[in-house]
């Protein structure tokens, strides 16, 4: 029997505590004493040997039961519980049940996972064991990672890289372990800026040149593309141009799009007349030939639409930058609702009518004034009645000619001219003709009765 076999045969894992005590008793007895023709229990030193070995075996068994908590199987699985040695293996008590593990399936029994790792490494260094290969170190490193043994896993990977420095999988594994051991500080990502329906950043558009959102958006989406396509060429007003008015070429995919847009906005703003926006040099140059060109830069129907876009934006920009122009613009927008003075009507050639009633042929016919030398003869008897009738007629005259504030004819005559009046007169004529035809077609009996009644006949 070899030394290793004898140690395995004498270990507590191979035999029970009672057999272990019996084996130690035989070993501690001398051959001469064992050859005596007496029984073993009658030997003088047998009692002391039995006591010593019993205490030693009990201490070893108690140590295994109290410290062992992990059993590492050869498959790599780890079972945790109260471990105690039994004949031919181990018994693990966990959750009120007992698991029996044969000795040939167990790699080691340890009090902690770090202790289990050290036992596994010590088993590889035993005499007669083969030298660990790259795969052995790699496999043990993966097992350490599964048991949260990161430092031990790093040591195994480093040993494997010493054997094969060019293995990419091991390098990646080492990087992953280093990140687990020394994680980089978590940097909170800034919140993404808000974007509109077209994908443009709302914050950048609002802060573009200090303009309002509407003006800045119109410049970015409409004005800026027109200027870049028509004027931003290298030989015209691009980066290589020698003109004072130069536009920087922008790329939407780059990160400096907003910076170049701000520069181009400043260049465009230098050509805007804040007092008279329609006289801005930017608008004048779009209609004129300049820079050796044979034709204006904006032509055709598309060019007219682009000019209208530029004019609208230039006026909006000037209103925002010039407070006085903003007040004038507000006054002009509200001027239609204010009454016009007599001087303004005279300057514009408009005539003011107090009654607001205009006949088809024009204004009301003038009233004939009686000269002071034409004195009518007086009739004393009829003066009182005539005075009353004249007063009543004078009071009724304004009532007859008093205009209706809600009369639609006044509005139609003012804004639609003679066509509405002609249609109205035509409808009135047709209605009067229809009424006349209805009166002419009355039954003869009714006419005879009316004539006889007028003559007094029964």
Buried (B, 14 or more C-beta within 10 A) or exposed (E): EEEEEEEEEBEBBBBBBEBBBBBBBEEBBEEEBEEEEEEEEEBEEBEEBBEBBBEEBEEBBEEBBEEBBBBBEEEEEBBEBEBBBBEBBBBBEEEEEEBEBEBEEBBBBBEEBBBBBBBBBEEEEEEEEEEBEBEBBBBBBBBBBEBEBBEBBBBBBBBBBEBBEEBEEBEEBBEEBEEBEEEEEEEEEEEEEEEEEEEBBEEBBBBBBEBBEEBBBBBBEBBBEBBBEBBBBEEBBBEEBEEEBBBBEBEEEEEEBBEBBBBBBEBBBEBBBBEEBEEBEBBEBBEEEEEEEEEBBBEEEEBEEBBEBBBEBBBBBBBBBBEEBEEEBEEEEEEEEEEEEEEEEEEEEEEEEEEBBBEEEEEEEEEEEEEEEEEEEEEEEEEEEEEEEEEEEEEEEEEEEEEEEEEEBBEBBEEEEEEBBEEBEEEEEEEEEEEEEEEEEEEEEEEEEEEEEEEEEE
